[in-house]
Amino acid sequence: MQDSETIDQLADTPIARAAQAAVQAIGRAGEGLPRPAATRVIVVANQKGGVGKTTTTVNLAAALAMHGLRVLVVDLDPQGNASTALGIDHHAEVPSIYDVLVEGKPLADVVQPVVDVEGLFCVPATIDLAGAEIELVSLVAREGRLQRAIAAYEQPLDYILIDCPPSLGLLTVNALVAGQEVLIPIQCEYYALEGLGQLLRNVELVRAHLNPTLHVSTILLTMYDARTRLAAQVAEEVRTHFAQEVLQTAIPRSVRISEAPSYGQTVLTYDPGSTGALSYLEAARELALRAQVAGTGAVGQQRSGVAAPAAQMVQHSTTEGNR
């Protein structure tokens, strides 16, 4: 009897609960997810640096691929961090997204498979991309070059995730014209919402003039630290103002997430049982289960005045911080 009580007590410890959650999440990864009716092109954008755009892109892509889906990551950041995290060579001589945008090379010529994850592919970025902003200015229909390259790509894909640079320049505009949905990672820290209004206004401008199907479908809270009141306040404000768009899963601060790129891996292959890996698996499930309504624009459809809540949130956060 005592042994049974001891086992029950051990099973109720935080470590045991975490282990049980890990087993359940990893088990669900093998169940598969519904394939979208058409390829979902998702732009991961936020002009504020350090909010987890690249980390979110590669780990969501890996999680979706582990569920049996075919996923392509387009690295549109000249730093090439997404390429590094996926173990893709991206030195200056490697055919890259620069050749597609500036030279007009077919996307199929630069796509590389990710060795560690079946069904995951990457279009790398090289340092040449740093000059693409200037070179694109003089080209005809410069805003739609990525969109045309993706449209001409004939291999079947379920998802295309585009990792944008931390700016609102021509590279990001190309991504917004090519995409159908925008995923915005928001860091759960002070001033994390600063600039969000400008991003939403740019999305609305692109939607009005270049891509009428574009909408903000998903907001993902990143670097969430449950020990701090500030993280909880930021999360609460984001969920209040963008209730339909915010995923229930928040990505916690995790050493494993930070370590994985240095080994050329995502956190899902580096440490599959870590809290970071489990969180991205759950976020990917949420994202995929929205596929049935994403085609109709029912999820995250741009509301009129959507930039206003963001501005109010920043003002409120600033007021709270000055008290």
C-alpha positions in Angstrom: 0.0 0.0 0.0 2.8 2.3 0.9 4.6 1.5 -2.3 1.5 2.4 -4.3 1.2 5.8 -2.4 4.9 6.5 -3.0 4.5 5.8 -6.8 1.5 8.2 -6.9 3.4 10.9 -5.1 6.4 10.5 -7.4 4.1 10.7 -10.4 2.7 14.0 -9.2 6.1 15.8 -9.2 6.9 18.6 -11.7 9.5 16.4 -13.4 7.1 13.5 -13.8 4.4 15.8 -15.2 6.9 17.3 -17.6 8.0 13.9 -18.7 4.4 12.7 -19.2 3.7 15.8 -21.3 6.8 15.2 -23.4 5.8 11.6 -24.1 2.3 12.7 -25.1 3.6 15.5 -27.4 6.2 13.3 -29.1 3.5 10.6 -29.6 1.2 13.1 -31.2 4.0 14.1 -33.6 3.7 10.7 -35.3 -0.1 11.0 -35.7 0.1 13.4 -38.7 -1.8 16.6 -39.4 -4.4 17.5 -42.0 -2.9 18.7 -45.3 -4.2 22.1 -46.4 -6.3 22.1 -49.6 -3.7 24.4 -51.2 -0.2 25.4 -50.3 -0.2 27.8 -47.3 2.4 30.6 -47.8 3.2 32.1 -44.5 5.3 35.2 -44.0 7.1 35.4 -40.6 7.6 39.1 -40.1 8.4 41.7 -37.5 10.7 44.6 -38.1 11.9 44.5 -34.5 15.0 42.4 -34.2 15.5 39.7 -31.6 11.9 38.6 -31.3 12.4 35.1 -32.5 11.5 35.3 -36.2 14.1 32.9 -37.5 13.8 30.5 -34.5 10.0 30.4 -35.0 10.3 29.8 -38.8 12.7 26.9 -38.6 11.2 25.2 -35.6 7.6 25.5 -36.9 8.8 24.2 -40.2 10.5 21.3 -38.6 7.5 20.5 -36.5 5.2 20.5 -39.4 7.5 18.3 -41.4 7.8 15.8 -38.5 4.0 15.5 -38.7 4.3 14.3 -42.2 3.9 17.5 -44.2 6.1 18.9 -47.0 7.5 22.2 -46.0 9.8 24.7 -47.7 11.7 27.5 -45.7 12.7 30.5 -47.7 15.5 32.4 -46.0 15.1 36.0 -47.0 17.4 37.4 -44.3 20.9 38.3 -45.5 22.4 37.0 -42.2 21.3 33.5 -43.3 20.5 32.4 -39.8 17.6 30.1 -40.9 20.0 28.4 -43.3 22.5 27.9 -40.5 19.8 26.5 -38.1 18.7 23.9 -40.8 22.3 22.8 -41.5 22.3 24.3 -45.0 25.5 25.6 -46.5 25.2 29.2 -47.5 28.6 30.6 -48.3 28.9 33.1 -51.1 29.2 30.7 -54.0 26.1 28.7 -53.1 23.0 29.3 -55.3 20.6 31.2 -53.1 17.4 33.3 -53.0 19.6 36.2 -54.3 19.9 34.4 -57.6 16.1 33.9 -57.7 15.2 37.6 -56.9 17.9 39.4 -58.9 19.1 37.0 -61.6 15.7 35.3 -62.3 16.9 31.8 -61.6 14.1 29.2 -61.0 13.4 28.4 -57.4 13.9 24.7 -58.1 17.6 25.3 -58.8 18.3 26.6 -55.4 16.1 24.4 -53.1 18.1 22.1 -50.8 16.7 19.2 -48.7 17.3 19.4 -44.9 19.2 16.3 -44.0 17.9 15.9 -40.4 14.2 16.2 -41.2 12.4 14.3 -44.0 10.0 16.5 -46.0 11.7 19.7 -45.0 13.5 21.9 -47.7 15.3 25.2 -47.6 16.1 28.0 -50.0 19.3 29.5 -48.4 20.3 33.1 -48.2 23.9 34.3 -48.8 25.6 37.5 -48.0 24.9 38.7 -51.6 21.4 39.3 -50.4 22.6 42.3 -48.5 22.9 44.3 -51.7 19.6 43.0 -53.2 17.6 45.8 -51.8 19.5 48.3 -53.9 19.6 46.1 -57.0 15.9 45.4 -56.9 15.1 49.1 -57.1 15.8 49.3 -60.8 14.1 46.0 -61.8 10.7 45.8 -63.4 7.9 44.6 -61.1 10.4 44.3 -58.3 7.8 43.7 -55.6 6.5 40.5 -57.2 9.6 38.7 -58.1 9.4 36.2 -55.2 5.7 35.6 -55.8 6.4 34.7 -59.5 9.2 32.4 -58.5 7.0 30.5 -56.0 4.1 30.3 -58.5 6.5 28.7 -61.0 7.7 26.1 -58.5 6.1 22.8 -59.5 7.0 20.5 -56.6 4.1 19.7 -54.3 4.3 21.6 -50.9 1.9 21.9 -48.0 3.6 24.9 -46.4 6.0 27.6 -47.4 7.4 29.7 -44.5 9.3 32.9 -45.4 11.8 34.2 -42.9 12.0 38.0 -43.3 14.8 40.4 -42.3 14.2 42.8 -39.4 13.1 45.6 -41.7 10.2 46.8 -43.8 12.3 47.1 -47.0 11.9 45.6 -50.5 12.8 42.0 -49.3 10.0 42.1 -46.8 7.6 43.6 -49.3 8.5 40.8 -51.7 7.6 38.3 -49.0 4.3 40.1 -48.2 3.3 40.1 -51.9 4.2 36.4 -52.2 2.4 35.3 -49.1 -1.2 34.7 -48.1 -0.8 34.9 -44.3 1.4 36.8 -41.9 2.7 35.2 -38.7 4.0 37.8 -36.2 6.3 36.6 -33.4 5.9 38.9 -30.4 8.5 38.8 -27.6 6.9 38.9 -24.1 8.9 41.9 -22.9 8.7 45.6 -22.4 8.3 47.6 -25.7 7.9 44.4 -27.6 4.8 45.9 -29.2 6.6 49.0 -30.4 6.5 49.1 -34.1 3.7 46.5 -34.4 1.3 49.2 -35.6 3.7 50.2 -38.4 4.0 46.5 -39.5 0.2 46.1 -39.5 -0.2 49.3 -41.6 2.4 48.0 -44.1 0.4 44.7 -44.3 -2.7 46.7 -45.0 -1.0 48.8 -47.7 0.3 45.7 -49.5 -3.1 44.1 -49.2 -4.8 47.2 -50.7 -2.4 47.7 -53.6 -0.5 44.5 -54.3 -1.9 41.4 -52.6 -5.6 41.4 -51.7 -5.5 37.9 -50.1 -2.9 38.9 -47.5 -4.0 38.9 -43.9 -2.5 38.5 -40.4 -3.5 35.0 -39.5 -1.3 34.2 -36.5 0.5 35.9 -33.6 2.9 33.8 -31.6 4.1 34.8 -28.1 7.9 34.0 -27.8 10.5 34.1 -25.0 7.7 33.8 -22.4 9.0 33.7 -18.8 6.3 32.5 -16.5 8.3 33.8 -13.5 7.8 37.4 -14.4 4.7 39.5 -14.1 5.7 41.6 -17.1 5.5 38.6 -19.4 2.1 37.8 -18.1 1.0 41.4 -18.6 2.3 41.5 -22.2 0.6 38.2 -23.0 -2.7 39.3 -21.5 -2.7 42.5 -23.5 -1.9 40.8 -26.8 -4.6 38.1 -26.2 -7.1 40.9 -25.3 -6.5 42.9 -28.5 -5.9 40.0 -30.9 -8.0 37.2 -29.5 -8.6 35.4 -32.8 -5.0 35.6 -34.0 -2.9 34.6 -31.0 -2.0 30.9 -30.6 -2.8 29.4 -27.2 0.7 28.0 -27.1 3.4 30.4 -25.9 7.1 29.7 -26.6 9.1 29.8 -23.3 12.6 31.1 -22.8 14.8 28.0 -23.3 18.5 27.4 -23.3 18.0 24.5 -25.6 16.3 26.7 -28.3 19.3 29.0 -28.2 21.9 26.2 -28.3 20.4 24.2 -31.2 21.5 26.6 -34.1 25.1 26.3 -33.0 24.9 22.6 -33.9 23.1 23.3 -37.2 19.9 21.9 -35.9 16.4 22.9 -34.8 15.5 22.3 -31.2 13.2 19.5 -32.3 16.2 17.4 -33.5 18.7 18.8 -30.9 16.5 18.0 -27.8 13.1 16.6 -28.7 12.0 16.3 -25.1 12.8 19.9 -24.1 10.1 22.4 -23.2 11.0 24.5 -26.3 10.6 21.5 -28.7 7.3 20.5 -27.1 6.0 24.1 -27.4 6.9 24.3 -31.0 5.2 21.0 -31.7 2.0 22.3 -30.0 2.2 25.6 -31.9 2.6 23.7 -35.2 -0.5 21.7 -34.4 -2.5 24.8 -33.7 -1.2 26.4 -36.9 -2.1 23.3 -39.0 -5.6 22.9 -37.5 -6.4 26.4 -38.7 -5.8 25.3 -42.3 -9.5 24.4 -42.9 -10.5 28.1 -42.4 -7.4 29.8 -43.5 -8.4 29.6 -47.2 -11.6 31.6 -46.5 -9.7 34.2 -44.5 -11.9 33.5 -41.5 -9.0 33.3 -39.2 -7.1 36.5 -38.6 -8.9 38.4 -41.4 -7.7 42.0 -41.3 -10.2 44.1 -39.3 -10.6 47.8 -40.1 -8.5 49.8 -37.7 -6.4 46.8 -36.7 -3.4 49.1 -36.2 -5.2 51.1 -33.6 -5.2 48.4 -30.9 -1.5 47.9 -31.4 -0.9 51.7 -30.9 -3.1 51.6 -27.8 -1.2 48.6 -26.4 2.2 50.4 -26.8 0.8 53.5 -25.2 -0.6 51.5 -22.3 2.6 49.6 -21.8 4.6 52.8 -21.8 2.3 54.4 -19.3 2.5 51.4 -17.0 6.3 51.4 -17.2 6.5 55.1 -16.3 4.4 54.7 -13.2 
